[in-house]
Amino acid sequence: MKTLVAFSLALLAAAAYSSPARAAATVGAPAPEFSAVDSKGEKHSLAEFKGKTVVLEWNNPQCPFVGKHYGSGNMQKQQAEATGAGVVWLTVNSGATGKEGHLDGPGADAYVQKTGAHPTAYLLDADGSVGKAYGARTTPHMYVIDGQGTLRYMGGIDSVPSTDPDDVKGATQYVRQALTELSSGKVVSVPTSQPYGCSVKYGS
């Protein structure tokens, strides 16, 4: 049974790897502008955070790859570190209504409370407009935008594409690394990496 599960997860990850990008979000270029409502009904746009570093994290609560990072506490720890340093961290759910992982406002708030997450806001993107603007393919798929609105990192949260929480300790944490380098005025040493996880469950 374990072999079958491992094989199924490998196929899932491979499918996510091979999914074509849906947009032209490019490191070194202006990040795509967006507008979305959060779990509490408040509207947010990238423009309102001008002058601040912004992290976008694509989320699907039912995805085992997301479960790896929330179950181990890795995602929550990085959220807390980032927001504590003045970074805006936006968790984005682009799951369409009726699709796996879709959440409404109360559901998203309950998820944040249950997991002890620390995002600045949990954005609801059921029509997929934000996800498609960025070409988000997997959950998680991570993006780091500097204070001038330039995309500085896109890819996986770390270097080990697995569902095993024990792999977090030995992995290079690309998002944390990018944020540290940006805060020190350095060039992001790894600006892109291969995203891994479950495919984003767009409606079309």
C-alpha positions in Angstrom: 0.0 0.0 0.0 2.9 2.4 0.9 4.4 1.7 -2.5 1.1 2.5 -4.3 0.7 5.7 -2.3 4.3 6.8 -3.0 3.8 6.0 -6.7 0.6 8.0 -6.8 2.2 11.0 -5.1 5.1 10.8 -7.6 2.7 10.9 -10.5 0.9 13.9 -8.9 4.2 15.8 -8.5 5.3 14.9 -12.0 1.9 16.2 -13.4 2.4 19.5 -11.5 6.0 19.8 -12.8 4.8 19.4 -16.4 1.8 21.8 -16.2 2.4 24.7 -18.6 2.8 28.1 -17.1 -0.4 30.2 -17.5 1.2 33.6 -17.5 4.3 35.6 -18.2 5.3 36.5 -14.6 9.0 37.0 -14.9 11.7 37.4 -12.3 13.3 40.8 -12.6 10.1 42.3 -14.2 7.2 44.1 -12.5 5.0 41.6 -10.7 1.5 41.3 -12.2 -1.0 43.7 -10.5 -4.0 42.0 -8.8 -7.0 42.6 -6.7 -8.8 40.1 -4.6 -11.0 39.8 -1.5 -9.7 38.1 1.6 -11.4 35.8 4.0 -12.9 38.7 6.0 -14.3 40.4 2.9 -11.6 43.1 2.6 -10.3 43.9 -0.8 -6.5 43.9 -1.4 -4.3 44.8 -4.3 -0.6 44.6 -4.9 -0.4 48.4 -5.3 -1.5 49.0 -1.7 1.6 47.3 -0.5 4.1 49.5 -2.4 7.3 49.9 -0.5 6.9 46.6 1.3 8.2 43.1 0.4 5.3 40.8 -0.5 5.2 37.0 -0.4 2.5 35.1 -2.3 1.8 31.5 -1.2 -0.6 29.3 -3.1 -2.6 27.1 -0.8 -4.8 24.0 -0.9 -5.6 22.6 2.5 -6.2 19.1 1.1 -2.9 18.8 -0.7 -0.3 16.5 1.0 2.5 18.8 -0.1 0.9 21.7 1.6 0.3 19.3 4.6 4.1 18.7 4.8 4.8 22.3 5.4 1.9 23.1 7.7 2.1 19.8 9.5 5.8 20.3 10.3 5.2 24.0 11.2 7.6 25.1 8.5 5.1 27.4 6.7 3.7 29.0 9.9 7.3 29.6 11.2 8.3 31.3 8.0 5.1 33.4 7.9 5.7 34.6 11.5 9.3 35.4 10.8 8.4 37.3 7.6 5.5 39.3 9.0 7.4 40.1 12.2 10.0 41.7 9.9 7.4 43.8 8.1 6.9 41.6 5.1 3.4 41.2 3.7 2.5 37.5 3.4 -0.6 36.7 1.4 -1.9 33.1 1.2 -3.9 32.6 -1.9 -6.5 29.9 -2.6 -7.3 29.6 -6.4 -9.4 26.5 -6.0 -12.6 26.9 -7.9 -16.0 26.4 -6.2 -16.6 22.6 -5.9 -13.0 21.8 -6.5 -10.6 20.2 -4.1 -9.3 22.6 -1.5 -11.7 25.4 -2.2 -12.6 27.5 0.9 -15.0 30.3 1.5 -14.3 33.0 4.0 -15.3 31.3 7.2 -13.6 28.1 6.0 -10.4 30.0 5.4 -10.5 31.6 8.8 -11.1 28.3 10.4 -8.1 26.8 8.6 -5.8 29.7 9.6 -6.9 29.2 13.2 -6.6 25.5 13.2 -3.1 25.5 11.7 -1.8 28.5 13.7 -0.9 30.2 10.5 0.3 33.8 10.4 -0.5 35.3 6.9 -1.2 39.0 6.6 -4.4 37.9 4.8 -5.9 34.8 3.2 -7.0 35.7 -0.4 -10.0 34.0 -2.0 -9.4 33.6 -5.8 -12.1 31.2 -6.8 -12.2 32.6 -10.4 -8.5 32.0 -10.7 -7.7 35.5 -11.9 -4.8 36.0 -9.5 -3.4 32.5 -10.0 -3.5 32.7 -13.8 -1.9 36.2 -13.7 1.1 34.7 -12.0 1.0 31.3 -13.7 0.6 29.6 -10.3 0.8 25.8 -11.0 1.2 24.1 -7.7 0.3 24.2 -4.0 2.4 25.5 -2.7 3.8 27.9 -5.4 5.7 30.8 -3.9 6.6 34.3 -5.1 8.6 37.1 -3.5 8.1 40.7 -4.7 10.3 43.5 -3.5 9.2 47.0 -2.3 9.4 48.4 -5.8 6.9 45.8 -7.1 9.6 43.7 -8.9 9.3 39.9 -8.8 12.5 38.6 -7.3 11.7 34.9 -6.6 9.3 32.3 -8.0 9.2 28.6 -7.4 9.1 26.1 -4.6 9.3 26.9 -0.9 12.3 24.6 -0.6 14.6 22.3 -2.4 13.1 18.9 -1.6 10.0 17.9 -3.5 8.4 15.4 -1.2 5.5 15.1 1.2 7.7 13.9 4.1 7.9 16.5 6.9 11.3 15.1 7.9 12.7 16.5 4.7 12.1 20.1 5.8 15.2 20.1 8.1 17.7 19.2 5.3 16.2 21.4 2.6 17.3 24.8 1.3 14.4 27.1 2.2 14.4 29.3 -0.9 11.8 31.8 0.3 13.5 32.4 3.6 16.8 32.7 1.8 15.4 35.2 -0.7 13.8 37.3 2.0 17.1 37.4 4.0 19.1 38.4 0.9 16.6 41.2 0.0 16.6 42.6 3.5 20.4 42.8 3.4 20.4 44.6 0.0 21.8 41.6 -1.8 20.8 40.0 -5.1 18.6 36.9 -4.7 21.1 34.1 -5.3 18.4 31.6 -6.4 15.7 33.6 -8.2 13.8 30.6 -9.6 13.3 27.0 -8.7 11.0 24.2 -9.8 7.7 24.5 -8.0 6.3 21.2 -6.7 3.0 20.1 -5.2 -0.6 19.4 -6.3 -1.9 21.2 -9.3 -3.9 24.3 -8.7 -7.5 23.4 -9.1 -8.7 26.1 -11.5 -12.3 26.1 -12.7 -11.2 26.3 -16.4 
